[in-house]
Amino acid sequence: MLKSLDEKNTTYVGYTKDLKKRIKLHNNGRGAKFTRGRKWKLVYKEKHLSKHKAIFREYYIKKNRKLRNQIKNKII
């Protein structure tokens, strides 16, 4: 999960094989359309052995606002 460095503290959840490259793309305005125009920092990550499991977990975190807020505010 990425957290924006602006005052809104927006979060972004996604999956990738190369985390450093993905964050660099987002911060350079070349990542997902939603992430353009903001600077991001990594606040949470998980590692999964299969793409299927990673996508399943991504979907779960995206839909679970309570969990996202806990992670964003470092309550977890």
N, C-alpha and C positions, 0 to 999 in steps of 0.2 A: 504494500500500500504506500502510495506517495501522498504527501501532504504539501499543499501550496505554501509558499513563504509569504504570501500577501495577507492582508488583514482578515480575509474571509475564511482562512483555514480549510479550504476545500480539499477533499480527498479523491484519489483516483486509484482504482483497483484494476490490475491486469496481470497477464502471465507472459513470460518470456523465457527463452533459453539463455540469454545474455543480459543480465541485469544491469551491469555498468553501461553497456551500449544503449540500452533502452532508456535509462535515466538521462544519459547525455542527449539522446534524440529529443526527448520531451523538453529538456531545458534549452535546446537550440531551436525549438519551434517546429521540429520535423516529426514529432510523434503523433499520437492520436489527436484528432481535431479538437477534442475537449481540452487537451492540455496546452494548447498553443497560447502564447502570450503570458504565461506564468512561469515562475521558477519553482522547482520541486525538490523535496528531500525525502529520502527513504525513511519510513517510520516503522514498517513491519514487512517481514518476508517469511515465506514458507518454501520448502523444497519438496517436490513430489517426483516419484519415479516414472510416472506416465503422464502424457499430455492430457488424457481423459480425466485423471484424478485432479490435475491442476485446474482444468477448466471447470470441473464440478465445484471445487473449492472456491474458485474465483466467483462463480455465480452465487454461491452461498454467502460469501462476504459482501458482495455488492448489494444483495437484497436484505441483509441483516443490519439495519441502521444502528441498532443498539450496540452491536459488536464493533462496527466501524467507529462509533463515537468513543467507545472504551479504548480501542487501539489508538485512535487519534489523540486522546487525552492521556494516554499511557496509564490507564487504570488496570489493564491486563498484566 
